Amino acid sequence: MKGRTEIPQDRGCLVGVCFFILGLGTLLPWNFFMTASLYFQDRLNSTVSFNGSMVVKDEYYFNNWMTLLSQLPLLLFTLLNSFLYQRISEAVRIAGSLVFILLLFILTAVLVKVPMEDKDQFFSVTMATIWFINSFGAVLQGSLFGLVGQLPQKYSTIFMSGQGLAGTFAAIAMLLAIGSEADSETAALGYFITPCVGTIATLFSYLLLLRLEFAQYYLNKSRRYEAGATDELLKDSTTTEKLNGHSNSTASNSGGRAEAQMSSGPDGNKQAFLSLDQGEEKTQAKASVMAVFKKIWVMAFCVTFVFTVTLSVFPAVTADVKTSFPGKWERYFLSVCCFLTFNINDWLGRTITTFLRWPRKESLLFPILVISRVVFIPLLMLCNVQVRSYMPVYFPHDAAFTAIMTFFSVSSGYFVCLSMSYAPQLVESKDAETAGALMTFFLALGLSLGAALSFPLRAVV
């Protein structure tokens, strides 16, 4: 008979596989819509002949609006996380979000076959779909971060690896759709069916995860620990008096304190302590949000600035770059040189931090290097972005654009990962959770600021 303290094994690494698929599923919506920008632009933008050249008649700025309406829900639901997590169960948040994302992807796939003469209507429906898909995606991502946080650290790494490869998965799916001999409509339908299958696989992985003994052990352990601590904290005053009456003997045996701790639950914000020594209780209490922010504000600024720079030009500006080699390559250029290049190198930049962590978190060089990334904004704007109105083209060749995109994406992934990992190290362990929540908010803030900044930047190209 198995002993009570024996930890089950993750047989066949099934829990790891489930979390990898869950990580992949959380970022599929954003990446599939972003990578399909050419499909949406073809359906929305119409051209007319003017003085012998083709001019865009109706410019919807799809990439700008898609970026903004993808990131605003992330910022909004980051602020609403505590409200949602306390009132809606984890299973409803995760499974419910996946079901709604699936239904919205099915709607997107169906619209491929539905001709819409009114382009304004198609644009409105698409933007509404993007808003709601990313709203549910924000709830899903936050809930899964709380879930994986209850298991050993390596499962968080696996989960984030899945997230890192979501963009690559979408870019490869687009390349396969383009490379097929099917007509553009059928290729687009096949492309949007792919995330439907991916979302179903993600939902299946979550349901399977709940049945795996290894996952059950850690999830149930966390709930039992929290419930036991809550019961301890809710004891009546007579129990507290008894504890106080025996404080001297307890102090001699346990170093002056008796403590009941409530571990972090899926909502990520519940922790309490029982202490017989009032001075010790003060040291164990969590620091205020402002006190934590004062310690991590440099890292908060860095993660905000990195994403502001990245989202200000990717994909709003980079998705409009045209190849200098028209022909068959033109069909593959954007998927390979823009989206695939960015996602692979962003993942590479994050991976490098496993082996190299430079500059150090205390170094003034770290924020200086982060700020220096602003140079990528004019560099990418001076590539062969079409249609353009004001700025000249200094880097027309595909190789120049690909090289700039490579350094742009590697530095983005590298500095984001360093900022997010450095922040909890700047505070005491009891405040690491608060630091993580603050960094998540500033990450979302950077994404939203970058999306908003993309409008004026694209307009001045």
C-alpha positions, 0 to 999 in steps of 0.5 A: 500500500502506498504511503501517504507521503509518497509522490506519484510519478509523471508517467510518460511526462504526460503532465509536461505534454499537457502543459506544453499544449496548454501553453501553445493554446493560450497564444494561438488566437493572437498569433493566428490572426496576426499571421493572417494579416495578408488574408484580411487585407486582401478582403478589406483593402480595394485598389484603384488606378490613379495616374497609371499606378495602383492606389489603395482606395479604402485603407482600414489599417487592419494590423494597427487595429488588430494589435490594439484590440488584441492587447487592450483586453489583456490590460483590462483583464489583468486589472480584473483578475482578482475579481474574476478569480475570487468569484468564478471557479478555475474549471469554468474560467479555463474550460469556458474560455476555451469553448468560447475561443473555439466557437469564435474561431469556427465563426472566423472559418465560416466567414471565409466562405461567406461573401461580404460586399459591405467591407465595413461590416466584415471589418466590424465583425472581425474586430469584434471577434478579435476583441472577444477571442483575446478577452477569453484568452487573457482569462485563460492565460491568467488562470493557467499561470495560477494552475501551473504555479502549484506544480514544480518549477519545471512545469512553468518552464514547459508551459512558457516554452509552449507559449514561445512556440505558438507564433512559430506554429502559426507561421508554419501553418500559414506557409503550408496554406500558401504552399498548397495548390488550393485556391486562396479561399480554400487555403484560408479555410484550412488555415483557420480550421487549424486553430480550431483543432488546436483549441480542441486539443488544448481543451482535451489536454486540460480535461486529461490533466485533471485526471492525472495522478501526478497533477491531482497530487499537487493541486489537491495538496495546495487546496488542502493546505489552503483549507487547513490554514483558513480553518486555523485562521478562523478559530474563535477568540478562545482558541487564540487566548489559549495559544497566547497563554502558552506562548512562553513555552512555545517560544522556547521550543520553536524560536518564539513563533507559532505560524499558520500559513495559507499558500497562494491559490489560483487567484494568486493573492491570498496569504496570511500568517498566525504569529504569537510574537507581534514583532515576528508577525510584522516581518512576515506580513506582505509589504504594500504594493507601493513598497514592492514597486519601489524595489522593482520599478526599474524592471517594470519600466524595462518590460514596459519599454521593451513591449512598447517598442516591439508592438509599435512596429510589429506587426503594424509596420513590418507586415507591410514590408514588400519583397524586392524580388517579385514573383513566387517568392512574394507569396512566402516573403512575409510569412518567412522574413517577418513572422517566422523570423520574429517568432523563432528569434524571440524564442531564441532570445528567451532561451539564451537567458537560461545560459547567459544573464547579462547585464546583472540586475543591479547594473545601470547598463541594463535599462540603457540597453533596453532604451537603446532598442528604440533604434529599431523603430526607424530602422524598420520604418526605413525598410521597403514598407508599402504604401508609404507617404513621407519617409524614404526607403533606405533598406529595400533588400530582403536581407537587410529587413531580415537581419534587422528583424533578427536582432529586433526579435532576439533582443525583445525576447532576451530583455523581456525574459531577463526583466520578468525573472529579475523582478522577483529577485529584488524583493523578499520571497514573501513579496515575490508574488506581488512583484510577479503580479505587478510585472504582469500588469506592466507587461500588459501596459507595454503591449497596449502602449505599443499598439496605440503608438503603432497608429501614428508610426504607420501614418508617418512612414 
